Structure formats: structure tokens, C-alpha cells
Amino acid sequence: MTCDHCGKQVPDAVFCTNCGAHHGLADDGVAAQERPQHFAAHPGEHVAQPSIFTTLFPHIGHRKLQEFRWALLLGFALVVVLTATGLITEAVLVSIFLVPTLYVVSLYEGQVYRREPALVLGATLGGGIVVGLAVTIIAERVIGGSLGSSGVPILSYGVILPVIQLVVMPIPALVLRTRPQFADTIDGLVFGVTAGLGFALAEGLVGSWSVITLPGFQNDSADWIYPMTSLALLIPLLHGSTAGAIAATLWRPSRTGSGRWVSLFGIPIVLLAVVAFYAGAQILDNHGVEQLIVLFYQTALALLVVVYIRHQGADYIVLTSNSNDNEAVGLQREPLTVTTTNAELDQDLLAGDQQSGDPAARFCSTAPPTHTALVGSGGFIKADVITICEDVTPTGGPKFAAEDGFVDAVAMTASGSYEAIWVEIFAPVSDYQSFSDSLPTDLFTSSTFKDASPPAS
């Protein structure tokens, strides 16, 4: 068929294998190339869908996400029960630790820290806690009161302090930006969210210290349900999403298409949303607006930040078959700092599977490496064809033997830096050959990697 966006002859499929556009959107060129109907981390969702879990937990698989949804629901139900029974101190503690704890567990499940848990958790969660303690304690000493409290100056706590928080929260995550193993935008997002949640944890402890340190503290539960909802859900969502949004923006500042506009104006948008969250809520509260309405207002602003994050995009495309969640084909690129040859890249990909999945993963003896070429914007690039055999244990399912195939190459960018590009095919051993045979040849011969040329010999 002819792509209605770029005019090339391509396979009859949902997406163009040449330009990546969504077929059938010729009247909206930007939408066609940006594919707003499909969020990169979860292609079944629209980019504008304010889905909290698929946005802030992009490293977790579809099935596992449901477990985290239930865990959050049960945790918040516990907060409600404790609040209703007058156990305010216990409810406050559960509220403060609920979301940060779930997110740390998700980092373990997704193996985000690449065998460096001390580095990642220390820099992000630990750094966020330290920064949060410092900012919150100093703010209380200088201004007095607590963030979001009634009767405090709107300018101080509704504008100045939120701006300071927005500046310092992503800093612990940005410490990891120069690490070559954390080069993807998704790393910046996840680390930023973790730092923001660490900040929220520290802020909650400082702000609620008088309640926590008063044994047997009780009060009218009706007065606490809305503040507890904010403490358990809204504040972690706001801090995590804003820190994640800024970290993701700064992680990969070079964007094209509508993504460039989103990246350019994203931080001011996030800033306005945070100021509106605090200052707007305080103004509404001062005018006697019902707390439930204020809660809905703040929720809408936090979800606005979530939608912005979804427009950040990703450095890869992954498509799964309709019939089998264990089959997938993906196209990806990553910057390189040490690796300069295809042979070294082969070893890096094997090491990646060993670290994130099966430590015993190895090159398949039944599929010796061969050579082919990938298409870059600067010409054909010599590529290796390798297959890795490994055992995979999916969430909620039995372990199975799988093959992870790569057509990979080291390419050169216009700036002269090295970059890894590859097409990846993953499937159970029993289905791998039939799945790979079902893929259109043009996926490999016509998919063009932008800003990629053969490396200098």
C-alpha cells in the first residue's frame, strides 16, 4: 500500500514502516507522525489519557500493573479505616509511606537499577528525602506553618515555596543523567518520580511530626479524611509527576515535531500547574469552597501534569501481537560512550538480558551470528544478526524458554557520536520462527533510523 503521509510503498499495516506515521491520518500530518492514539509505553492507550499507573510505572508490565493498582487501593482503604476509627497517627504514617513504598517495590520488579540498587535508590529516593527534609524544615523555620495550611501567606506558600520545590526535587535524579547505562528518557522519568516521592515522604514526616510524636492522638475523623487523601495520594502524585516531568524533559532535550513544543514549554506548564495547585486551592479554601471541590480541583491539575509526561515520548517503539502477549518486535536506539563496534554491541545486548532477566542467558548455539544491514538516514549500516536464548518468568505466569533476536548495529550521528540501533524480536522458542516469519521484510529493509550513518572506518 502507499503511505498517505510520506507516499512510500509500504506493507499493509497500522503504522508506516518508513516514516512511522499512523495510516489514515493524512489530514493531520503532525498527529500521524507523533501517533497520539498510542502512548509509547502502553500502545493501547491514547497519549492524552490521564492514566497514572501506565505513565508513572512505565517499567512495569501490563499484568503486574494490576497488582500495584490493587495494592494502592487496599493501602488507601486501610488509611480510610484507620482515620474512621480515630487512629490518626497510624493513618498518617500509612499515608506518608504508602506510595513511596509501592514505587520502590516497582523498581525492584522492573529491575530499573541495573544491578546498582544502592546507587539508584541512594541518589533518587535517598536524595529526595534529604532535599525534602532540608527544604521543608528551612521553610517552616523561615515562614512558619506548613504547606497548604490555611492562614499562611499565599505568596510564600502558594508561589515561592512550590517554585523552590520544583527546582530542587529533580536534582537527585539528574545526578544519574551522565551514567551511560541510564541513557533513555524513561530512566529520567522513573528516577525523577522516585526523587519526587522521596521529597513527598520527607515533607509529610516534617509536616505531620506533631501528630506522629503525640501518642494516642485522636480527633474527629470527619476533619481528617480530606487532608489524609491529599497526604496519601495527591501530594505524592504531584511531587512524583512534576519531578519526573522535569527530569524527563532535561534527560533528552533534543526533540522534533510537536515534541519540541512540548519540551520547550513543558517546564513552564508544570510550574503553572504546581502554583495553581497550592495557591489556587488556598484561595478557594479562604473563600469557603467545600473541601471536596478543592480536592477535585487539585486532582485535575495533577492529572494535567500526567498528560504532559505522556507527551514526552520515548526512544523506542514496541509492538506486540494481538494473539500472544509474550511475542513482541521493537525498534530502539541508544547513545554509546564506550562501545564502538558491532561485536562489542552484541556483548552489551547479551549482558543486558543477563542483568534484567536470566543470568544464564547465552547466544543460541542453533542460530550462529550472521550479517545484514539496517537503513539509516545516511545510508546502509552494516549490522549483526544475533539470537539470545534465555528463560523468562513472566508476572502471573510460568517460566518459559524464549529467544531474543537482534539485528543490531553501531551508527554515527551527525554530531559525530556513536549510537546503537537495533530491531528486536522476542518470542517463546516454540513460536519464534513462525512469529519472525510473519513479520514483513520491509520492517528491516525500509525502517529508517533518523540521524544515523555508517561509522567511519
N, C-alpha and C positions, 0 to 999 in steps of 0.2 A: 504494500500500500504506500501511498505518498503522504508524508507527514504534512499536516495542514499548517505547520508552523515554520519549519525550515525548508520544506519542499523536497527532501531527500526520500528515496525509495527505501523503506524500512519494513521489518516484519510487522504483521498484523497483531498489534498488542496494545495494551493500555497506554504505555509510555513509548516515546520515540527513542530508539537506541542510539541515535546520532546526537540530538540536542537535549534529550531528557524531558521534552515537553509532554504535557498530558493531551492525548489526542481528543479532538472535539472542542478545543478551546481556542480556535483560531482567531476569534474576535477579541480575545483578551490575551495578548502576547505575554505580558508580564505574568499573569496568572498561570499561563500554560507552562512557562519555564520554571516558575517558582513552585508549582504544584501545591497550591494552598489546600487542596482537598485531602492531602496526605501529609500528616506530621511525620518527620523523618524517623523518629524513634518508634512510632507506632503508626504504620501507614494506613490503618483502618480508621484513623481519626482525622478530622479536619484540623488545620493549623489553628483556626480561631476557636476551637472547642476548649473551654477552660477546665481541662481535666488536670487535677492537681497531681494525682499519682503518676500518670504516664509522663508528666512534664518533669517533676522533681525527682522521680525514681526511674530515669531512662535506662539505667544499668540493670534493671530487674525484668525478668521475663514475664510474659502475659499471665501465666498461671500463678506465679509467685506473687504478683501484684495483688491478686485477690486475697491472699493470706494477710498481706500487710493492711489492706482495707479493713478486714475483719479485726485485726489486732488493734488498729486505731479506734474502730467503733467500740470494741469491748473496753479498751482503755478509757475512752471518754465516758462510757456508761458507768464505769467504776467511779470516775470523778463525780458524775451526777449523783450516784448513790451516796457517796461519802458526804457530798455537800448537803443532800436532802436529810441525812441523818445527823447533821450538825458537826461532823468530823472535819472541820475546815482545814486544820493543819495538814492532815493526811491528804485531803483533796488538793491542797496547794502543791504539796510535794509531788503527787502523781501528775498533776498538770504540768509542772515545770519539766519533769524528766520524760514525759510520755513520747513526744515527737522526736527529740534528740536521740533517745534510746532506740526507737524504731529505725531511725536513719543509720545509726552506727551498725545495727544488725544488717541492714540492707547493703551497706558497704562490704560486710563480710560475705553476704550471699552473692554479691556481684563480683567479688574479688577485684574491686576497684583499685586497691592499693598495690597491686602487682608485687606481692611478697615484701612490701615495705610498710607494714601497718604502723610501726612506730613513727615513721616519717610522716605519713599521710595524716593519721589521727592526731599526732602531736602538732603538726603545722596547722591543720584546719580546725578540728574540734577544740584541741587544747589552746591554739592561738586565739580562736574566737572567744573562749571562756576568759582568757587573760585580758584581752582587749575589752570584752564586755564588763568585766569587773572594774577595770580602770575607769572607763568612760562613765559607767553608772554611779560609782562611788564619788568620783570627782563632781559629777553633775549634781548629785544630792547635796554635797558639801557647799557647792558654789551657789546653786539656785534654790535648793530645798524642795521638799515634796518628792513625788515620783512621776514618771512618765505616764501621761494620760489621766492624772489625778485632777479633780475639779478644784478650782480656786487657785491654780498656779498660772503664771503669765503665759498667754497663748504664744507670744513671740518666742519666749525662751524654750518652752517645752513642745510647742506645736510647730516651730520652724527651725530654730538654731540647733537644738539637740538632735532632731531627726536627720538634719543635714550632716552633722558631725558623725552620727552613727553610720550613715550611708557611705561616708568617706573611709572610715576605718574598718568596717566589717569585712570587706573583701580582701584586705591586706594579707591576712594569714594564708588565704588560698593562693594569692598571686605569688607567694614565695616559691611555689612549686611550678610556676609557669615556664621556667627555664630548663626544667628536667625533661630530657628527650623522650622518656617513656610516657610522659603525660602531655602529648602534643595536641590531642584532639580538643575541639570546642566542648565536647561532652565532659571531658575531665575538668575543664574550668567551671562548668555549670555545677557538677556534683561537688567539687571541692568548695565552691562558693556557698552552696546551700549548707554544707557541713559547717563552715565557718560561721554563717549566719545563725544556725541553730545553736552553736556553742555560745554565741553572743546572747541569744534569747534565753538560754539556760542561766547564764550569769546574771543577766538583767532581772530575771524572775526571782532568783535567790536573793539578790540585794533588795529588790523592791518589796519582797514578801518576808524579809528577815524578822520583822517584829511579830508576824503571825507564826512563823516557823519556830521561833525560840520561846513562845509562850505556851507552856504545857497545858493540854486540855482546852485550848482556845475554842470557843463556840460562839456562834452568833446566829441571827435569823438567816436560815438558808435561802430565803427568797431574795435577800440582799446580795447574795454571793453568786448565784447561778450565771448571771451575765458576765461579771468580771472573771469567773472561773473559765467560762467558754473562751473569752479573749486570751487568757493566760495559757490555756491548754492548746488552742487551735489557731486563733487569729495572729497572735504575736509571732509564734514560730513560723507560720506560713508567710507573714510579711517579711520578717528578717531573712528567712531562708531564701525566699524567692528574689528579694531585692539584691542580696549579696550574690546569689547565683547569677542573676541577670547581668550585673555589672562585671563579675568575673568572666562570664562567657563572652561578653562584648569585648573586653580587653584581651581575652585569650587569643582571639583571631580577629583583629581589627580590619583586615582587608576583605571586603565583601563586594559583590557585584549585584546588579539588578535592584529590585526593591529592597533586598537585604542591606544594601549600602545605606538607604534612607533610614531603615530601622536601626542600623548600627550607629549612625550619626546622631539621631535624635533620641535614641533609646535611653541614655542616662538621664537627660532632662525629663523625659516622660516618667521614668521611675522616681526621680526626685519629686516631681509634682504629685505623683500618686502617694508618696510617703507623707509629704507635708499635708495633703488633703486628708489622709488617714487620721493624723493626730490633731491638726489644727481644726479641720472641719468637724471632727467628732466632738471636740471640746466646745466649739461654737454651738453645735446642735444641743449638747448637754446643758450649756449655760442658758439656752432658750427653752428648756423644759421638754425637749423632744424625748419620747419614750425610748428606753434603753434598747428595746428590741429593734426599733427602726435604726438607731445608731449602729447596732451590730450588723444589720443588713447592709448599711451604707459602707462600713469598713470592709465587710466581706467582698463587696463588689469591687472596691479599689484593689484589694489583694489579688483578686482573680484577674484584674486588668494586667497586673504585673506578670501573672502566669501566662496569659495570652501573648504578651510581649516576648517572653522567653521562648515560646514555641516558634516565633518568627526568626529566632537566631539561626535556625538551620543546623546542619551537621556536615561533617566531612566525609560522609559515606551514604550510599543508597543500598538498602537491603530489601529484597522482595522474597516472600515466602509463598509456596504453592498453596492452593485452596484445599488440597486433599490431605496434606501432611505438614503439621507444624514443625516437624524435625527436618524438613528439606528447605534449603534457602540458597539463593545466589546473591552475591553482593559485589559492589564496586567501591573501592576505597583508595584513599591516598593519605600519606603521612609524611611530614618533613623528616629528613635524616640529618644527623650530625656526625656520625661515625661511619656508618655503613656506606660503601661506595660501589659495591659490585653485586651482581645478581646472586652469586654464590653466598655472599655474606647475608643478603636479604633472605635467602632460603633458610639459613640457620636462625635468623631472627624470628621468622614466622613459626618455625618449629618450637623455638623457645617460648614464644607467646602461647602456643597451645599447651605446652607443658606447664606453664605457670598458671594459666587461667582455667585449665581443665584437667587433663590426665598427665601426671608427671612421667608416665611411661610412654607417652606419645612418641612415635618414631616415623621415619619415612617408610612408606609401604614398599615391601620387597617385591610385590607383584606389579608395581607400577613405577618403573625406573624413570628418572627425570628426563624430560625432552625439552626441546626449544621451539619457540614460536615468536610472534611479535604482537605487541599492543600498539594501538593507534594514539599518538599524541598530536597535539596541535602543531608541533614542529616536525612531524614525520613519524615513521615507524620506529618502534623502540624494541630492541631485542629482549625477549622475555623467557623465563624458565617456566616449565610446567612441572609442578611437584604435587605429590599426594601424601598426606599425613594420615596414618592410621591411629585411632585413639578410642578409648572407651569413654562414653558420655553418660552421665546420670542426670536426666532432666528432673526439674522440680515436679513432684507428684507422679513420677513415672519410673519404670525400671531402667537399669543400666543397659545400654546397647552399644554395639560396635559401630563406629562411624568412620567415614572417610572425609577428610577436609582437603579439598583440592584448590590449588592456587595457580593462576597464570600471573606471574609477578615480574616486575622489572624496576630497575633504578633509573630514574629520569632526571633531567636537568631543567630547572625553572629558568625564566627569563632573567632572574636576578643572579643566576649562577650557582644557586644552592642545589643540593641533591634532594630528591623526593622519591619515596616509594609509591608505586602504583600497582594495583592488582585487581583481578577478578577472582572471587572466591566462590566455590561450590561446596556445599555441605549437605550430606545425606547419610542415612544408615547404610552400612555396607551392602545390605541386600537390595537397596533401591538406588545406589549411587549411579550405576551405569545407565539405568533407564532414565533417571532424572536428568543426568548430564546430557544424554542423547536427545531429550525433549527440548533442550534449550536451543533457541535459534542461533545459527552460526554467526549472524550479524551482531549478536551481543558481544562477541570477541573481536570481530573484524571491523565493526563500524562504530563501536562506542569510543568516542574521542575524549581523551583526558586533556582538559584545558591547561595551558601554560606548562606543557610537558614536551621535552625534546630529547633526542638521544644524547646521552652523556658524551662529553669529549673523550676521544680515545687517547 
